[in-house]
Amino acid sequence: MALKARSAKAKGTRLEKLVADDLQALGLEAGKQPGSGIYEDYPSDNWAIIHGKRYIFECKARAEGHRTLDRWRGDADLLVIKRDRKEPMVYMAWSVFKEIVS
């Protein structure tokens, strides 16, 4: 059964709130973007000031959407992925990210 639009939106909103709350609990200036990324002046879902620089976060809540990345990461703390002619990207558990930025 497909997730209903309202349920998917609520699921995403809960994740955005968790991200903002967790970052604030770490003592960072952080919050949710107005409209969760629908406004051109406020891209993506969340923001935080980390080491004096503003970062924006895109939040995705999926039941099975990251199965391959989880398998590739295995027991490692971080997974670095690089597409051809693109900058490497890092995939990690939220708890690891919070340890790094705190």
C-alpha positions as protocol buffer text, in pm:
chain_id: "A"
residue {
  index: 1
  type: MET
  ca { x: 0 y: 0 z: 0 }
}
residue {
  index: 2
  type: ALA
  ca { x: 138 y: 341 z: -98 }
}
residue {
  index: 3
  type: LEU
  ca { x: 183 y: 606 z: 169 }
}
residue {
  index: 4
  type: LYS
  ca { x: -90 y: 869 z: 152 }
}
residue {
  index: 5
  type: ALA
  ca { x: 23 y: 1223 z: 68 }
}
residue {
  index: 6
  type: ARG
  ca { x: -79 y: 1354 z: 411 }
}
residue {
  index: 7
  type: SER
  ca { x: 109 y: 1074 z: 586 }
}
residue {
  index: 8
  type: ALA
  ca { x: 420 y: 1132 z: 374 }
}
residue {
  index: 9
  type: LYS
  ca { x: 408 y: 1506 z: 448 }
}
residue {
  index: 10
  type: ALA
  ca { x: 362 y: 1443 z: 821 }
}
residue {
  index: 11
  type: LYS
  ca { x: 651 y: 1196 z: 818 }
}
residue {
  index: 12
  type: GLY
  ca { x: 876 y: 1454 z: 650 }
}
residue {
  index: 13
  type: THR
  ca { x: 766 y: 1729 z: 888 }
}
residue {
  index: 14
  type: ARG
  ca { x: 850 y: 1508 z: 1189 }
}
residue {
  index: 15
  type: LEU
  ca { x: 1201 y: 1447 z: 1050 }
}
residue {
  index: 16
  type: GLU
  ca { x: 1254 y: 1820 z: 984 }
}
residue {
  index: 17
  type: LYS
  ca { x: 1151 y: 1899 z: 1343 }
}
residue {
  index: 18
  type: LEU
  ca { x: 1381 y: 1627 z: 1481 }
}
residue {
  index: 19
  type: VAL
  ca { x: 1674 y: 1768 z: 1283 }
}
residue {
  index: 20
  type: ALA
  ca { x: 1610 y: 2124 z: 1404 }
}
residue {
  index: 21
  type: ASP
  ca { x: 1557 y: 2013 z: 1765 }
}
residue {
  index: 22
  type: ASP
  ca { x: 1867 y: 1793 z: 1771 }
}
residue {
  index: 23
  type: LEU
  ca { x: 2089 y: 2065 z: 1624 }
}
residue {
  index: 24
  type: GLN
  ca { x: 1955 y: 2321 z: 1871 }
}
residue {
  index: 25
  type: ALA
  ca { x: 2012 y: 2075 z: 2157 }
}
residue {
  index: 26
  type: LEU
  ca { x: 2378 y: 2062 z: 2049 }
}
residue {
  index: 27
  type: GLY
  ca { x: 2391 y: 2439 z: 2103 }
}
residue {
  index: 28
  type: LEU
  ca { x: 2381 y: 2528 z: 1733 }
}
residue {
  index: 29
  type: GLU
  ca { x: 2171 y: 2802 z: 1582 }
}
residue {
  index: 30
  type: ALA
  ca { x: 1934 y: 2600 z: 1364 }
}
residue {
  index: 31
  type: GLY
  ca { x: 1577 y: 2578 z: 1239 }
}
residue {
  index: 32
  type: LYS
  ca { x: 1331 y: 2472 z: 973 }
}
residue {
  index: 33
  type: GLN
  ca { x: 1311 y: 2663 z: 647 }
}
residue {
  index: 34
  type: PRO
  ca { x: 980 y: 2841 z: 584 }
}
residue {
  index: 35
  type: GLY
  ca { x: 765 y: 2623 z: 359 }
}
residue {
  index: 36
  type: SER
  ca { x: 1008 y: 2329 z: 378 }
}
residue {
  index: 37
  type: GLY
  ca { x: 1190 y: 2423 z: 60 }
}
residue {
  index: 38
  type: ILE
  ca { x: 901 y: 2541 z: -157 }
}
residue {
  index: 39
  type: TYR
  ca { x: 1022 y: 2904 z: -163 }
}
residue {
  index: 40
  type: GLU
  ca { x: 1314 y: 3003 z: -388 }
}
residue {
  index: 41
  type: ASP
  ca { x: 1469 y: 3221 z: -115 }
}
residue {
  index: 42
  type: TYR
  ca { x: 1457 y: 2932 z: 134 }
}
residue {
  index: 43
  type: PRO
  ca { x: 1592 y: 2619 z: -37 }
}
residue {
  index: 44
  type: SER
  ca { x: 1569 y: 2275 z: 122 }
}
residue {
  index: 45
  type: ASP
  ca { x: 1418 y: 2189 z: 460 }
}
residue {
  index: 46
  type: ASN
  ca { x: 1646 y: 2293 z: 747 }
}
residue {
  index: 47
  type: TRP
  ca { x: 1944 y: 2517 z: 821 }
}
residue {
  index: 48
  type: ALA
  ca { x: 2217 y: 2540 z: 1084 }
}
residue {
  index: 49
  type: ILE
  ca { x: 2517 y: 2756 z: 1161 }
}
residue {
  index: 50
  type: ILE
  ca { x: 2815 y: 2522 z: 1211 }
}
residue {
  index: 51
  type: HIS
  ca { x: 3161 y: 2667 z: 1278 }
}
residue {
  index: 52
  type: GLY
  ca { x: 3033 y: 3007 z: 1163 }
}
residue {
  index: 53
  type: LYS
  ca { x: 2899 y: 2885 z: 828 }
}
residue {
  index: 54
  type: ARG
  ca { x: 2535 y: 2843 z: 730 }
}
residue {
  index: 55
  type: TYR
  ca { x: 2449 y: 2496 z: 596 }
}
residue {
  index: 56
  type: ILE
  ca { x: 2119 y: 2383 z: 451 }
}
residue {
  index: 57
  type: PHE
  ca { x: 1976 y: 2032 z: 493 }
}
residue {
  index: 58
  type: GLU
  ca { x: 1743 y: 1833 z: 272 }
}
residue {
  index: 59
  type: CYS
  ca { x: 1543 y: 1579 z: 472 }
}
residue {
  index: 60
  type: LYS
  ca { x: 1397 y: 1259 z: 327 }
}
residue {
  index: 61
  type: ALA
  ca { x: 1208 y: 1001 z: 532 }
}
residue {
  index: 62
  type: ARG
  ca { x: 1173 y: 669 z: 352 }
}
residue {
  index: 63
  type: ALA
  ca { x: 1094 y: 320 z: 476 }
}
residue {
  index: 64
  type: GLU
  ca { x: 1330 y: 138 z: 239 }
}
residue {
  index: 65
  type: GLY
  ca { x: 1481 y: 420 z: 34 }
}
residue {
  index: 66
  type: HIS
  ca { x: 1841 y: 384 z: 152 }
}
residue {
  index: 67
  type: ARG
  ca { x: 1880 y: 9 z: 171 }
}
residue {
  index: 68
  type: THR
  ca { x: 2172 y: 0 z: -76 }
}
residue {
  index: 69
  type: LEU
  ca { x: 2360 y: 279 z: 102 }
}
residue {
  index: 70
  type: ASP
  ca { x: 2307 y: 105 z: 436 }
}
residue {
  index: 71
  type: ARG
  ca { x: 2440 y: -221 z: 291 }
}
residue {
  index: 72
  type: TRP
  ca { x: 2744 y: -47 z: 142 }
}
residue {
  index: 73
  type: ARG
  ca { x: 2818 y: 136 z: 470 }
}
residue {
  index: 74
  type: GLY
  ca { x: 2799 y: -190 z: 664 }
}
residue {
  index: 75
  type: ASP
  ca { x: 2964 y: -146 z: 1005 }
}
residue {
  index: 76
  type: ALA
  ca { x: 3162 y: 162 z: 899 }
}
residue {
  index: 77
  type: ASP
  ca { x: 3084 y: 502 z: 1051 }
}
residue {
  index: 78
  type: LEU
  ca { x: 3094 y: 682 z: 717 }
}
residue {
  index: 79
  type: LEU
  ca { x: 3041 y: 587 z: 355 }
}
residue {
  index: 80
  type: VAL
  ca { x: 3205 y: 806 z: 89 }
}
residue {
  index: 81
  type: ILE
  ca { x: 3041 y: 785 z: -253 }
}
residue {
  index: 82
  type: LYS
  ca { x: 3168 y: 948 z: -572 }
}
residue {
  index: 83
  type: ARG
  ca { x: 2985 y: 970 z: -900 }
}
residue {
  index: 84
  type: ASP
  ca { x: 3193 y: 1021 z: -1215 }
}
residue {
  index: 85
  type: ARG
  ca { x: 3300 y: 1385 z: -1250 }
}
residue {
  index: 86
  type: LYS
  ca { x: 3124 y: 1482 z: -926 }
}
residue {
  index: 87
  type: GLU
  ca { x: 3243 y: 1572 z: -578 }
}
residue {
  index: 88
  type: PRO
  ca { x: 3251 y: 1287 z: -323 }
}
residue {
  index: 89
  type: MET
  ca { x: 2958 y: 1271 z: -82 }
}
residue {
  index: 90
  type: VAL
  ca { x: 2936 y: 1130 z: 269 }
}
residue {
  index: 91
  type: TYR
  ca { x: 2657 y: 909 z: 409 }
}
residue {
  index: 92
  type: MET
  ca { x: 2649 y: 848 z: 785 }
}
residue {
  index: 93
  type: ALA
  ca { x: 2421 y: 783 z: 1079 }
}
residue {
  index: 94
  type: TRP
  ca { x: 2264 y: 1095 z: 1231 }
}
residue {
  index: 95
  type: SER
  ca { x: 2429 y: 1010 z: 1566 }
}
residue {
  index: 96
  type: VAL
  ca { x: 2773 y: 1017 z: 1399 }
}
residue {
  index: 97
  type: PHE
  ca { x: 2697 y: 1354 z: 1239 }
}
residue {
  index: 98
  type: LYS
  ca { x: 2592 y: 1497 z: 1578 }
}
residue {
  index: 99
  type: GLU
  ca { x: 2918 y: 1374 z: 1733 }
}
residue {
  index: 100
  type: ILE
  ca { x: 3118 y: 1543 z: 1456 }
}
residue {
  index: 101
  type: VAL
  ca { x: 2947 y: 1882 z: 1482 }
}
residue {
  index: 102
  type: SER
  ca { x: 2924 y: 1900 z: 1861 }
}
